[in-house]
Amino acid sequence: MKQNRTYMKVIFVLVMASSVLACVGVSWGATATPVPTHTLEATSTPLPTNTATAKPTSTPRPTATKIPPTATPAPIGVSVVYDSLEITVLDVVPHSHIVTGGAYYYYSKPGETFIDMAVRVRNLNPGNVVRILCSYIYIVEEKGTWYPLYGVTRRVDSGTTYDPFNIALGAEVKGENFVEFDKDTFLRLIYYIAEDPEQILLFGIENSPLISFQLKK
């Protein structure tokens, strides 16, 4: 009887041990299955804004040594020739705000506006690259002479049609950097100027003949 009681105690201990192991999830010979991770869905986040738009430092134009003082500026769509470069302003569009790098909105202040310019510069002597300072690609307006806040370029084979407004805006322009012109180069340029539809704006590259236009009403 004493041996039977001892045997029953052993059986009871083994049964309880099996129950405990089952409760803590131990499985012999089975492969553990990872618990799926709960993934949050992306939410639409408003783009940050910046209303304090700084203008570039007013930069004096290079001394005009190749343009007669009485030269009549060309209108939009008419090409001017400067050494081996043929320069054409294709279009100008005013904007109350711009988006740069796909991340930030910049809003103009009252009485001021951004202008978005599409320009084509054709090198009439391809293979001989012309380098020009960014600060010498400028706008003349009633408040001063400015190089662009933002500017991007796209070089293509001569005669290729391209819309510069399709080029995404990148980093701010630094006046001491250079732009290289070879074959056909399309430029998208952003300037920040006084919002006055009556003023005559002038665009030039170094000492090129000027191109004039007014803001669209």
Secondary structure as GFF3:
##gff-version 3
##sequence-region A 1 217
A	DSSP	alpha_helix	2	23	.	.	.	ID=ss1
A	DSSP	beta_strand	49	50	.	.	.	ID=ss2
A	DSSP	beta_strand	80	82	.	.	.	ID=ss3
A	DSSP	beta_strand	85	95	.	.	.	ID=ss4
A	DSSP	beta_strand	97	100	.	.	.	ID=ss5
A	DSSP	beta_strand	104	107	.	.	.	ID=ss6
A	DSSP	beta_strand	112	123	.	.	.	ID=ss7
A	DSSP	beta_strand	130	133	.	.	.	ID=ss8
A	DSSP	three_ten_helix	134	136	.	.	.	ID=ss9
A	DSSP	beta_strand	137	141	.	.	.	ID=ss10
A	DSSP	beta_strand	144	146	.	.	.	ID=ss11
A	DSSP	beta_strand	150	156	.	.	.	ID=ss12
A	DSSP	three_ten_helix	164	166	.	.	.	ID=ss13
A	DSSP	beta_strand	178	181	.	.	.	ID=ss14
A	DSSP	beta_strand	184	194	.	.	.	ID=ss15
A	DSSP	beta_strand	201	205	.	.	.	ID=ss16
A	DSSP	beta_strand	211	213	.	.	.	ID=ss17
###
